[in-house]
Each structure stands twice: as structure tokens, then as C-alpha cells.
Amino acid sequence: MEKAAFQYFLDTLLNAARREQGRLDGVYLSLHGGMTVEDVGSGEYRILEALRQALGDAIPIAVSMDMHANQKAGIENLANVMTGYHTAPHTDAEETQRKAARALLRLIDSGERVRPQLVRLPMLLVGERALSRDEPFHTLYAACETLEKDRRILAATVYVGMAWSDTAHTAASVCVTPSQVEHSQFAMDQALSLARYLFDHRNECPYAHPTFEPEDAVRRALLSTKAPLYLSDSGDNPTAGGVGDATMLLRLMLEKKPRQQVLFAPILDADAYARLSALPVGTKTTVSIGSGREPYCAGVTLDVELLAFREISGPHGMSVVRLADAAILRAGTIDIVLVNAQMAFTCMECFCSAGIRPEDYDIVVLKMGYMFAEISAPCKENIMALTPGSTPLKITAEQYHHLSRPIWPLDDDATIDS
């Protein structure tokens, strides 16, 4: 995140906190946990640090975060409660937020000022290998649920981490918050136990769906008889930091001249959209799609028919908002949703606003990693293509310059400190 943009939001938050100082009983923050700010580092750490400096230690602070949070060492000394999702795909966001809010009220009423007990693991794991339905995470999150029923514990979670952030604090972690200061050691013991379990099973984490190199993934998708099949362009995943402009799978699909009905939903190319937006619906023209910023975003030239213009809407927080403008294009048996803004089709509202039904296609190519629950119902088969991009599923040392080492899977000598 750009520093100026971050500072604007931080100043807005701090001004409100200072204005209400003396009237505040506590603070609840809904954060992600994977924010990296230029010249600052962890955005979540800086927010909590600044709030503590403004409000002092007497005001309790509770934080809910995404499962894919990177926890900088010391953040546990700035918050009093830390919660996180127990599901991937994420279906417990509201429950996680309510959990943090209830814990905050409990600390306000009791006067306790506990600190979360945090254990950072020297391991990197992409979210596509950490679904809550699969082991070892199914067992880990069940253990967290059990701990949260213990009177000594307010919250427990395993943070998978945001593996595509190249920072010194990028890693998985476990956090357990005690209900009282006297239970802090018990909370730490439980956090260590969960951390050791995950580290011991680090080589047993499966991918969410079958994964193949791009050409093989396209070939297998075209051989499948299960429709609609969802094919994930996993390396270009906007929900995890990808841009959404990769054209590699489009080029590979065009080379195969498929007889099947194929949908690309979406591909980002604002310049191509702007050129098409001046044309009437029904126009047949030649268009080049692809930003060209990387080899896997190279321009693909194709003859298309302009089927429609749409405003794509979808969820933003608790609201449904306009996400992008789109041109719906047809090139033979391939339809393309060409958008002018970074986005992914994560819910059925995106399809509906585009005037498209996934059930009408044999193959739906998505800018995504693991499949979001909101769009999974029509899907009969999932394949993930191991495509290049900002969110690659294969972790290599060349991707990183700032990690704390040693760390698995880059180093064989990574261990958990007891």
C-alpha cells in the first residue's frame, strides 16, 4: 500500500480516537493482517502502535483478522484480543468479528488487561494448501473451537499467513488469548502445541483442487465431461493481490480451438475496454487483449463480436457496489468478460450483473485460487493451473528478498523455538 494512502486512513482513525478520548471504553478493529505499507512495513502493527500511543494501555483493544494474516512479532503486546477466521473458504467472517467484540465487552466489564500469546512459525504456506476442510487444518481449527469453549481462553486461531508478501514478518503463526492474566501461561502452552502440530504436518497440506502446469491444465479441462468445470488462473488472483490481467490461459485456450463453450470471467485491460466502449453493441471487430507488463500478460489479438456492456457489481464490506465496467465479447466458442478495473468473480452477483450464468458454459476460467463458497454450487469439477503471476502457488527462494531465515520450505533447518 502507498504510504500516503495509508497515512490518510491512519490519521482519520487517530483523529477520531483523540476526539473521543475520555469517553472511550474500548476499541474494536476489523483488519486483514496482510497489509504491507511502503516505508512502514506491517500496516496492522503501525495502526495498533499508533492507537496505543494515543490512548495508553488502559483502553482495551480487540482485533479480528483474516486467516491469511502475517503477524509481526510484538503485535501481541499492542492488542488485548486477537481473533481470526477458522474457515477457508471464509464463511465465518461475521462470527469472527462478533467473537472479538464479545471478548472486548468482557474485558471492559472485568477490567482485565490480558495479552494474546503469539507463536510465529518459520514456514510459508499458500492459502490454497490450507483449506479448513482438509488436514491438518481441519484438526487445528477444531482444536481452536474447543479451546474457545474453555473458560480460560477468549480466542484461539491459526494464521496461515500471506505468503506472497515479501517482508521480514511473513510467516504462519498461532495466537491464543487468555481470559485472565493468570491464564497466560496456559494460553502460551496451547499456542505452542498448535504450532508444533502444524509444523510437524507441514508436508501433508494438500492443494485445494488438482493442480497442473498451465498447458496440461487447459488440456485436462478440455477433456473433462463435467460441466461447468472451473479452471483457476491461480497465479493471477486479485483476491490475494494479483492484478487480473494475465492472458496466458486465453492464449493457450485459443490455440486449442475448443468446441466447448468457454468463459473467461474476467480479464483486466482498461485500455482495450476504453477502445471498445466507443463501439455499438453487435459490432464485429479485432481487439488485442493484454497489458504487456509481463510475458504472461502479452497481448492476444482476436476477432470478436461485442455482445453487451455491463456494470459488474459485487460485495464490498457489507454492501453491494459497482466493481467494474465490462464489455462482454465473443470469439468463436469463447466468451470474455473484459473489465476496466481490478476484480474477481467471487459471488453470483458478479455473474448476474454481467448477464451470465456459469451453467451455460462447459469451462469457466476464473481469476482465483481456491473456489469461493458463493460460486461453488454450479461447479462440477475444479482444476487449478499453476500459472505465473503475483500469487504463484509454487514457493521459490527467488521470489523473496526480505524474509526472516531460516524458513520452510526454503530451508531444511527451520525449527520452532520452544
C-alpha positions in Angstrom: 0.0 0.0 0.0 1.2 3.5 -0.8 2.4 5.3 2.4 0.3 8.4 1.7 -2.9 6.5 1.3 -2.2 4.5 4.5 -1.4 7.7 6.4 -4.7 9.3 5.3 -6.7 6.4 6.9 -4.5 6.2 9.9 -4.8 10.0 10.6 -8.6 9.7 10.2 -8.7 6.9 12.8 -6.4 8.6 15.2 -8.3 11.9 15.0 -11.5 10.1 15.9 -9.8 8.3 18.8 -8.3 11.5 20.2 -11.6 13.4 19.8 -13.4 10.8 21.8 -10.6 10.3 24.4 -12.1 10.2 27.9 -15.3 8.7 26.5 -13.9 5.5 25.1 -14.4 2.2 26.9 -12.6 0.1 24.3 -11.7 -0.2 20.6 -12.6 -2.9 18.1 -10.8 -3.0 14.8 -11.7 -5.2 11.8 -8.4 -5.7 9.9 -7.0 -8.1 7.4 -3.5 -8.7 8.7 -1.7 -9.0 5.3 -1.1 -5.2 4.7 2.4 -4.1 3.8 2.9 -0.3 3.6 5.8 1.3 1.7 8.5 2.6 4.2 6.4 1.4 7.1 6.1 -2.4 6.9 3.1 -4.0 8.7 0.1 -1.7 8.4 -1.8 -3.5 11.1 1.2 -3.2 13.5 1.5 0.5 12.9 -2.2 1.1 13.4 -2.1 -0.6 16.8 1.1 1.0 17.7 -0.3 4.5 17.0 -3.5 3.8 18.8 -1.6 2.6 21.9 0.5 5.8 21.8 -2.7 7.9 21.6 -4.9 6.0 24.1 -2.4 4.4 26.5 -2.6 0.9 28.0 -5.8 1.3 30.0 -8.2 1.1 27.0 -8.7 -2.5 25.8 -8.3 -3.1 22.0 -9.7 -6.2 20.2 -8.8 -7.1 16.7 -10.4 -9.5 14.2 -8.3 -10.6 11.2 -8.4 -12.8 8.2 -6.9 -16.2 8.4 -4.1 -15.1 6.0 -2.6 -12.5 8.3 1.1 -12.1 8.8 1.8 -11.2 12.4 4.8 -9.1 13.2 6.5 -10.0 16.4 5.3 -7.7 19.2 1.8 -7.0 17.8 0.5 -9.2 20.6 1.7 -6.5 23.1 -0.4 -3.8 21.4 -3.8 -5.6 21.3 -5.7 -7.3 24.1 -7.7 -9.7 21.9 -6.8 -11.2 18.5 -9.2 -13.4 16.6 -9.1 -14.9 13.1 -11.2 -16.9 10.7 -11.4 -20.6 11.2 -12.6 -21.4 7.7 -11.2 -21.3 4.2 -13.1 -20.5 2.0 -14.1 -17.9 4.6 -17.6 -18.4 5.8 -17.2 -17.2 9.4 -16.2 -13.6 9.0 -19.2 -12.2 10.9 -18.8 -14.8 13.6 -15.1 -13.9 14.0 -15.9 -10.2 14.3 -18.6 -10.9 16.9 -16.2 -13.0 18.8 -13.7 -10.2 19.0 -16.5 -7.7 20.1 -17.8 -10.0 22.8 -14.3 -10.5 24.1 -13.8 -6.8 24.2 -17.0 -6.3 26.2 -15.9 -9.0 28.6 -12.6 -7.2 29.2 -14.4 -3.8 29.7 -16.6 -5.4 32.3 -13.9 -7.3 34.1 -11.2 -4.7 34.0 -8.7 -7.5 32.9 -6.0 -6.4 30.5 -4.7 -9.6 29.0 -2.3 -10.0 26.1 -2.6 -12.6 23.3 0.1 -15.3 23.3 1.6 -15.4 19.9 3.9 -18.1 18.4 5.4 -17.4 14.9 6.2 -20.4 12.8 9.2 -20.5 10.4 7.1 -21.6 7.5 5.4 -20.3 4.3 2.2 -21.8 3.1 -0.1 -20.5 0.3 -3.7 -20.4 1.2 -4.6 -22.9 -1.5 -2.9 -25.5 0.7 -4.7 -24.5 3.9 -8.4 -25.3 3.5 -10.2 -25.8 6.7 -12.0 -28.9 5.3 -8.6 -30.6 4.8 -6.0 -31.9 7.2 -4.1 -30.8 9.1 -6.2 -27.6 9.3 -9.4 -29.4 10.0 -7.9 -30.8 13.2 -6.2 -27.5 14.1 -9.4 -25.3 13.8 -11.4 -28.0 15.6 -8.9 -27.6 18.4 -9.3 -23.8 18.3 -13.0 -24.2 18.6 -12.6 -26.5 21.6 -10.2 -24.0 23.3 -12.6 -21.2 22.9 -15.1 -23.1 24.9 -12.6 -23.3 27.8 -13.3 -20.5 30.4 -9.6 -19.7 30.4 -9.5 -18.7 26.8 -11.1 -15.8 24.9 -9.9 -16.6 21.4 -7.7 -19.0 19.5 -6.7 -19.2 15.9 -4.1 -20.3 13.4 -3.0 -17.7 11.0 -1.8 -19.3 7.7 -0.1 -16.1 6.7 0.1 -14.1 3.4 2.9 -16.0 1.6 3.1 -13.5 -1.3 4.2 -10.6 0.9 7.9 -10.3 0.9 8.6 -9.0 4.4 10.6 -10.0 7.5 7.4 -11.0 9.3 5.8 -13.0 6.5 5.1 -16.4 8.1 2.4 -18.6 9.7 1.5 -18.1 13.3 -0.7 -19.2 16.2 -2.4 -16.9 18.6 -4.3 -17.8 21.8 -5.8 -15.1 24.0 -6.4 -15.9 27.7 -9.5 -14.7 29.6 -7.4 -13.6 32.6 -3.7 -12.7 33.1 -3.3 -15.7 35.4 -4.1 -18.0 32.4 -1.4 -16.5 30.2 0.9 -19.4 30.5 -1.8 -21.9 29.7 -2.6 -19.9 26.6 1.0 -19.9 25.6 1.3 -23.7 26.1 -1.8 -24.2 23.9 -0.4 -21.9 21.2 2.9 -23.8 21.2 1.1 -27.1 21.0 -0.9 -26.0 17.9 2.2 -24.5 16.3 4.2 -27.7 16.8 1.3 -29.8 15.3 1.2 -27.6 12.2 4.9 -27.6 11.8 5.1 -31.4 12.2 2.5 -31.8 9.5 3.8 -29.1 7.1 4.5 -31.6 4.3 1.0 -33.0 4.5 -1.0 -30.0 3.3 -2.8 -30.7 0.0 -3.8 -28.2 -2.6 -7.5 -27.2 -2.6 -8.0 -28.7 -6.0 -6.0 -30.7 -8.5 -3.1 -28.6 -9.8 -1.3 -28.8 -13.2 1.1 -26.8 -15.3 -0.9 -24.3 -17.5 -0.8 -26.3 -20.8 -1.7 -29.5 -19.0 -4.5 -27.8 -17.1 -6.1 -26.5 -20.3 -5.8 -29.9 -21.9 -7.4 -31.6 -19.0 -10.2 -29.1 -18.8 -11.0 -29.7 -22.5 -11.0 -33.5 -21.9 -13.4 -33.2 -19.0 -17.1 -34.2 -19.4 -18.1 -32.5 -16.2 -19.7 -29.1 -16.9 -19.3 -26.5 -15.8 -15.7 -27.0 -14.9 -14.0 -24.1 -13.1 -10.4 -23.5 -14.2 -8.4 -21.3 -11.8 -5.8 -18.9 -13.1 -4.1 -19.2 -9.7 -1.0 -17.1 -10.3 -3.1 -14.0 -11.2 -5.6 -13.9 -8.3 -6.9 -10.4 -7.4 -8.4 -11.7 -4.2 -4.9 -12.3 -2.9 -3.0 -9.4 -4.6 -2.9 -10.4 -8.3 -3.7 -7.8 -11.0 -6.1 -9.9 -13.1 -4.6 -9.0 -16.5 -2.8 -12.3 -17.3 -3.6 -13.7 -20.8 -1.6 -16.9 -20.7 -4.7 -19.2 -20.3 -6.6 -17.3 -23.0 -3.7 -17.8 -25.5 -3.4 -21.5 -24.6 -7.2 -22.0 -25.0 -7.3 -20.2 -28.3 -4.5 -22.4 -29.6 -6.7 -25.5 -28.9 -9.6 -24.1 -30.9 -12.1 -25.6 -28.5 -15.5 -26.8 -29.5 -16.7 -26.4 -25.9 -18.3 -23.2 -24.6 -15.6 -21.4 -22.6 -16.0 -18.3 -20.4 -13.2 -16.1 -19.1 -14.5 -14.1 -16.2 -12.9 -11.6 -16.1 -9.7 -10.3 -17.8 -8.5 -6.8 -17.0 -7.5 -4.5 -19.8 -8.7 -0.9 -19.2 -7.2 0.4 -22.5 -8.9 -2.3 -24.6 -12.2 -1.6 -22.7 -11.9 2.1 -23.5 -11.4 1.5 -27.2 -14.4 -0.9 -27.3 -16.7 1.4 -25.3 -17.0 3.7 -28.3 -18.5 1.0 -30.4 -22.1 -0.1 -30.6 -23.3 -3.5 -29.3 -23.2 -6.0 -32.1 -20.0 -4.7 -33.7 -17.6 -7.3 -35.0 -14.0 -6.1 -34.7 -10.4 -7.1 -33.9 -9.1 -6.4 -30.5 -5.8 -7.0 -28.7 -6.2 -8.0 -25.0 -3.3 -7.9 -22.6 -1.4 -5.2 -20.7 2.0 -6.5 -21.8 3.6 -5.6 -18.4 4.9 -9.2 -18.0 5.4 -12.0 -20.6 2.3 -13.8 -19.2 0.2 -10.6 -19.9 1.3 -10.4 -23.6 -1.3 -9.1 -26.0 -3.6 -11.7 -27.6 -5.2 -10.5 -30.8 -8.6 -12.0 -31.7 -11.7 -11.3 -33.8 -14.7 -10.7 -31.5 -18.3 -9.7 -31.5 -19.3 -7.1 -28.9 -22.3 -8.7 -27.1 -23.0 -6.2 -24.4 -21.8 -3.6 -21.9 -22.4 -4.3 -18.3 -21.7 -2.8 -14.8 -20.3 -5.6 -12.7 -21.4 -5.4 -9.1 -20.4 -7.4 -6.0 -19.7 -7.3 -2.3 -17.6 -4.6 -0.7 -17.7 -4.9 3.1 -21.4 -5.2 4.0 -22.6 -3.5 0.8 -23.1 -4.5 -2.9 -21.2 -1.9 -5.0 -20.2 -1.4 -8.6 -16.8 -3.1 -9.1 -16.0 -2.5 -12.7 -17.4 -1.7 -16.2 -17.3 -4.6 -18.6 -17.6 -5.5 -22.3 -18.9 -9.0 -23.0 -17.0 -10.3 -26.0 -17.4 -13.5 -28.1 -14.6 -15.1 -30.1 -15.9 -18.3 -31.6 -16.8 -20.6 -28.7 -15.0 -18.4 -26.2 -16.8 -15.5 -24.3 -14.7 -13.0 -22.4 -15.7 -10.5 -19.7 -13.3 -7.7 -20.3 -13.2 -5.3 -17.3 -11.6 -1.9 -16.7 -10.8 -2.4 -13.0 -9.1 -5.0 -10.9 -11.6 -7.6 -9.6 -12.5 -11.2 -9.5 -15.8 -13.1 -9.8 -16.2 -14.2 -6.2 -20.0 -14.3 -6.0 -23.1 -15.0 -8.1 -23.9 -11.3 -8.1 -20.9 -10.8 -10.3 -22.3 -13.3 -12.8 -25.8 -11.9 -12.6 -24.8 -8.3 -13.2 -22.7 -9.5 -16.2 -25.8 -11.2 -17.6 -24.1 -14.6 -17.5 -24.8 -18.0 -16.0 -21.9 -20.3 -15.4 -24.2 -23.2 -16.1 -24.3 -22.2 -19.7 -20.6 -23.0 -20.2 -18.5 -26.1 -20.3 -15.5 -24.3 -18.9 -15.3 -21.2 -16.7 -11.8 -19.7 -16.3 -11.6 -17.6 -13.1 -9.0 -15.3 -11.6 -8.9 -17.2 -8.4 -7.1 -19.8 -6.3 -9.3 -22.0 -4.2 -13.0 -21.7 -5.0 -15.1 -19.2 -3.1 -18.2 -20.8 -1.5 -20.5 -18.2 -3.1 -19.9 -19.5 -6.6 -19.3 -23.2 -6.0 -22.9 -24.5 -6.4 -22.9 -24.8 -10.2 -19.4 -26.2 -10.4 -18.9 -29.9 -11.2 -15.1 -30.0 -11.3 -12.2 -27.8 -10.2 -8.8 -27.5 -11.7 -6.1 -25.0 -10.7 -3.5 -24.0 -13.3 -0.1 -23.3 -11.8 0.2 -20.0 -13.7 2.8 -17.3 -13.1 1.9 -14.0 -11.6 1.8 -12.1 -8.3 0.2 -15.0 -6.5 2.1 -18.2 -7.6 1.3 -21.4 -5.8 4.8 -22.7 -6.0 7.1 -21.1 -3.5 10.7 -20.5 -4.6 13.6 -18.6 -3.0 13.8 -16.2 -6.0 10.5 -14.6 -5.0 11.9 -13.3 -1.7 14.5 -10.8 -0.5 13.3 -9.8 3.0 12.2 -13.0 4.7 13.5 -13.9 8.1 15.5 -17.1 7.5 15.7 -20.0 8.0 12.1 -20.7 6.9 10.4 -23.8 5.4 10.2 -24.8 2.6 13.2 -22.7 1.6 15.4 -24.0 4.4 15.7 -27.5 5.8 17.0 -26.3 9.1 13.9 -24.3 10.1 12.7 -25.1 13.6 10.2 -23.7 16.2 11.6 -22.1 19.2 10.3 -23.6 22.4 
